[in-house]
Amino acid sequence: MTEITDTKAKLPAPIERFIVHWGEMGDRWGVNRSVAQIHALLYLADAPLTADDIAERLGMARSNVSVSLRELASPGLVRRVHVMGDRRDYFEAEADMFQMVRAIALARKAREIDPALSVLRATVGDAKTDPAVSANARKRLSAMLEFTETVDKSFNEIMALPAPTLLALMKMGGAIARFATRKKRPSRAA
């Protein structure tokens, strides 16, 4: 872990550890490491920060911070706020965990699932009329499309649930699966 050497910008060790880790996680999710680190800093910040504050605390170029803030603002993970008597723009992260996770999930869906669905739909359509595509390949493509459409539908339904309902379902955990897979007992004769 690289430590920030500027004493003015020094972050507490647990905060720095989280920021570095969030950056690594972002990298694994296909998000630029700097973007994820800026998000982590703003999420843990006690007050909104300017782009200059962010650049100083994370040891990043101001231009990198500006580009990253625009990327974070697009899905609603970060928003611009104003401070009375100060002309500079300040930024804060979405603090509501459910809203943050929803924004991340929706962005990933747009980046990963939506293009896959588009390609699968076009491929299945083209495969139906192409005699060079075997029946087995058409069957597998159709199965993949059906599965991906089911995942997409389920995702959209889950995203539409109110946060308290979603939390209650998550806390039920395996009980939902046991309920869904339980076998009906034969009724007793009277």
Rosetta blueprint (number, residue, H / E / L):
1 M L
2 T L
3 E L
4 I L
5 T L
6 D L
7 T H
8 K H
9 A H
10 K L
11 L L
12 P L
13 A H
14 P H
15 I H
16 E H
17 R H
18 F H
19 I H
20 V H
21 H H
22 W H
23 G H
24 E H
25 M H
26 G H
27 D H
28 R H
29 W L
30 G L
31 V L
32 N L
33 R H
34 S H
35 V H
36 A H
37 Q H
38 I H
39 H H
40 A H
41 L H
42 L H
43 Y H
44 L H
45 A L
46 D L
47 A L
48 P L
49 L E
50 T E
51 A H
52 D H
53 D H
54 I H
55 A H
56 E H
57 R H
58 L H
59 G L
60 M L
61 A L
62 R H
63 S H
64 N H
65 V H
66 S H
67 V H
68 S H
69 L H
70 R H
71 E H
72 L H
73 A H
74 S L
75 P L
76 G L
77 L L
78 V E
79 R E
80 R E
81 V E
82 H E
83 V L
84 M L
85 G L
86 D L
87 R L
88 R L
89 D E
90 Y E
91 F E
92 E E
93 A E
94 E L
95 A L
96 D L
97 M H
98 F H
99 Q H
100 M H
101 V H
102 R H
103 A H
104 I H
105 A H
106 L H
107 A H
108 R H
109 K H
110 A H
111 R H
112 E H
113 I H
114 D H
115 P H
116 A H
117 L H
118 S H
119 V H
120 L H
121 R H
122 A H
123 T H
124 V H
125 G H
126 D H
127 A H
128 K H
129 T H
130 D L
131 P L
132 A L
133 V L
134 S L
135 A H
136 N H
137 A H
138 R H
139 K H
140 R H
141 L H
142 S H
143 A H
144 M H
145 L H
146 E H
147 F H
148 T H
149 E H
150 T H
151 V H
152 D H
153 K H
154 S H
155 F H
156 N H
157 E H
158 I H
159 M H
160 A H
161 L L
162 P L
163 A H
164 P H
165 T H
166 L H
167 L H
168 A H
169 L H
170 M H
171 K H
172 M H
173 G L
174 G H
175 A H
176 I H
177 A H
178 R H
179 F H
180 A H
181 T H
182 R L
183 K L
184 K L
185 R L
186 P L
187 S L
188 R L
189 A L
190 A L
